[in-house]
Amino acid sequence: KAVVSTQSTGGDDTHPNRINRGVLRTKIESGEGTIPILNASESLLTWDGVLAGQRLRTMSCSDKLCRTNVLGIQGSLLSHFMSPVYYSSIVVGRLFSESHLSRAIYKRAQVPELQSQLPPGYRVNVPILLPVSKPEPRSVNKASGFCFNWTYGDVHPEVTKTVNGKIDDNNASPSRICKNSIFKLFLAQYKKIKQSSEFDGKMYSEVKYAAVDYTKAKELFIKQFRDRKLGCWVQKPVEQNMFCV
């Protein structure tokens, strides 16, 4: 049984036809807020540009949630083992608006051009959306410079610095959830489960792309936003996935 907060701002969207409704938005490194990315030339980051001082851009949280409601939360690597895994519910701590939230994380993806072409097992997921009964007061402070991750059975969480993704220790060690660490774990489990060495010597990018259905669903998801003039998905520098372990 869900307890709905009386402090929520749920209800109908009073301006559903505004041109910015459903547009993809991006966060900028060391910046506050989000901006739309409507030009394809602005959606591609290059490694040379980043090294020369170009600020990194990442998709907004609501855009990422929308993507996981189509592709699943398992990512491309785990798609070699399992079908898509979807959220059953999402709870929002404060500033809850059902109309805005539902549009942001699944309704804008509910278009026939996408739904009719998704590979078997993929769909536009519709999770239950809930507020908390006692939302915390809004904070005006900047986000913390640290990230915590933990798994069941851990004595302590791993603490990483958000500025570089390294562990907060004297050695600045790479995190256990960085791409390199995750790729090593995947290869070890793939050999054990599939009894195959087909990915030995392959680059991280090649193994990700080999998840054919996931890759197709991702391309369709990005294309439907572009075709409807709702923006372009920011692509990280391709070089960051071109490595072997």
Buried (B, 14 or more C-beta within 10 A) or exposed (E): EEEEBEEBEBEEBEEEEEEEBBBBBBBEEEEEEBBBBBEEEBBEBBBEEBEEEBEBBBBBEBBEBBBBBBBBBBBBBBBBEEEBBBBEEBEBEBEBBBBBBBBBBBBBBBBEEBBEEBEEEBBBBBBEBBBBEEBEEEEEEEEEEEBEEEEEEEEEEBBBBEEEBBBBEEEEEBBBBBBBEBBEBBBEBBBEEEEEEEBEEBBBBEBBBBBEBBBBBBEBBBBBBBEBEBBBBBEBBEEEBEEBB
